[in-house]
Amino acid sequence: MLVTASLACTVDIGGPEPPGPAIPVSQDAAEIFEGMWDSAVQGALSGGQLLILLDESQVTSLLANRLSRQEKPILDDPQVYLQDGQIRVYGSTVQGPLQGRVLITVEPRLDAQGQVTFDVVSADVGPVPAPAAVLDGISSVLTELFTGSLGSLATGVRITSLAIAGGEMSIVGELR
């Protein structure tokens, strides 16, 4: 019975520390993100240029909201840090009997058509490289953000510039 109980336990393997202080998550911040995107697109449709400035709380809240909709989220308690041209996604994950902290660093890249793709710079889960399922899941959520219902393809906007620094991300675009 003791052996069975020990097999059912999750082993915490530790992992990287967060790259900054905890970022508050709120439904309001996620809704503000979506509202800002909609307003910026409407401005672009009226003949202007799309310009949007997002902060870490808004992006973290949107990611947390999207992950919470998944039946079995691959990342718990996500935190998104926007620093030095990089997006750092921090949280925890459970893979089988192992639980660990995750830090994935990605750099967004614009192609000639104004589409955003994400290059994984580093990924750590505990003392081992991140499992492909975690990387694919985070990449899918980030890619959906820029190509899905909120993204540039769905709205007909071509992203011309994307900059990340000081806890903020600025996005500039134009109508396709």
Disulfide bonds with the S-S distance in Angstrom:
none
